[in-house]
């Protein structure tokens, strides 16, 4: 019993000596435009390609080639069913179809116009007409535009392991 009481006094002394900060001690911070949320795996630190640099990467790829990289761009389209894909603009080159590794995560459906940083594998592939129509439907495109889709098309693709969405505060 004596050992128990000594232990309690010792724990009390240790806890009394800690510098405890309460929430009221912390200044309130407004979310900034640079705040972000992450979907999927955390983004590693390192070089990030701009849209122009990514355009050069895609120019050098052939169907079947892949390259692990990360780049930043603006979201121009998002799957409105689940957030299971997005298109990111590469000025002068069109868009890159970004899907998510193993269908393991989604992005918010309201990120149209937001800046994103994606990390994963860049590639080019031939996309069949049926898949192109399906993507247009998921994007909420009008029937008149979907009807004009015909034949396969070579498209820039990206399989993202993680996405950082800027201008989000996580709330």
Steps between C-alpha positions, in 0.01 A plus 500: 500500500787732586654439154165574338471837681856594407425415137190720503695794646774449240247497211329807642832689513587406144161609368512827699836591343384462140440818300146434383353719229128514470306586189447853633881547512522443123424790264215435258616456144282561202538247219726644231482457125809279531321248723426161354356156556651172385316206348673163477862458605696798635692689232878461530725804496714571196488654156156573357452548127308801373235454232752601231760249626235229521403573141859421398489175700184390316652595163775245561267214601378224272197277562600254771772723654465619861699740713471564875469872567299777663353813344272788580208625293142627497197269516273547199263206552406260781288184507167617636392148596765424766806719445678193360697691232589853396648678201791739555585763240833518323483829306548453126480122537143442621440302816637203691255237625591431864372182660580373846723205582302178554179709508608547862388858559288778354520878482223746591261566211515878552868563414444635148749784445718406800876448478618147574831324538487137390761231558509169317559362151461689172419308181326522163243249380235437239151550644210329323183682398283328765736611779512855364118515497486361855741768626299774328181372669672493841618857445140609439561598137190569287362219281581700185872495587495132595337415165792662312758269663616240250791262477801443724733781607855519635480670840739614767437311823621509856453246779525697823608346827426831675343838427551830683209741442589865563262763630334249736514520876380151573181616671 
